[in-house]
Amino acid sequence: MARHRIRIIQVFRTTRSIEIEVEADDEYDACEGVSSGAIDPPEFDDPRWQTGWDLQNEEVGPA
């Protein structure tokens, strides 16, 4: 039996989420502060981030 090289390509969708407390007059102002950049989100490597992976597509073919 012969050996054949194949390539597998997987496309994932990654979702990261974090819940933080923000000082603001109300929820709208809290969200607006983070969205506008006035309030910095936690660092990328903050351990409170939760990450989920969903396989969207997989292709197999010759390399």
C-alpha positions in Angstrom: 0.0 0.0 0.0 1.4 3.4 -1.0 1.8 6.4 1.4 0.1 9.7 0.4 0.5 13.2 1.9 -2.7 15.0 2.6 -3.5 18.4 4.1 -6.3 19.0 6.6 -7.5 22.5 7.0 -9.7 23.3 10.0 -11.5 26.7 10.3 -12.6 27.6 13.8 -14.7 30.4 15.3 -13.3 31.5 18.6 -15.3 33.4 21.2 -13.7 35.1 24.2 -15.7 36.7 27.0 -15.1 38.2 30.3 -17.3 39.9 33.0 -15.8 42.9 34.7 -17.1 45.6 37.1 -17.0 49.2 35.8 -17.7 52.3 37.7 -20.3 54.4 35.9 -23.6 56.2 36.4 -25.6 53.4 34.7 -25.1 50.3 32.5 -25.3 52.3 29.3 -22.5 54.6 30.4 -20.4 51.5 31.6 -20.8 49.9 28.1 -20.1 53.1 26.3 -17.0 53.7 28.3 -15.5 50.3 27.4 -16.7 50.6 23.7 -15.2 54.0 23.3 -11.9 53.1 24.8 -12.3 55.5 27.8 -12.2 52.4 30.0 -9.5 49.8 29.2 -10.6 46.1 29.0 -8.5 43.6 30.9 -5.2 42.5 29.3 -5.3 39.8 26.6 -3.7 37.2 28.9 -5.8 37.9 31.9 -6.8 34.5 33.3 -10.5 35.6 33.7 -11.0 35.5 30.0 -13.1 32.5 28.9 -12.4 31.0 25.5 -14.7 28.8 23.4 -13.9 27.1 20.1 -16.4 25.9 17.5 -15.2 24.0 14.4 -16.8 25.7 11.4 -15.4 23.8 8.5 -12.9 21.0 7.7 -11.3 20.3 4.3 -9.2 17.4 3.4 -7.2 17.2 0.1 -3.9 16.5 -1.4 -0.9 18.4 0.0 
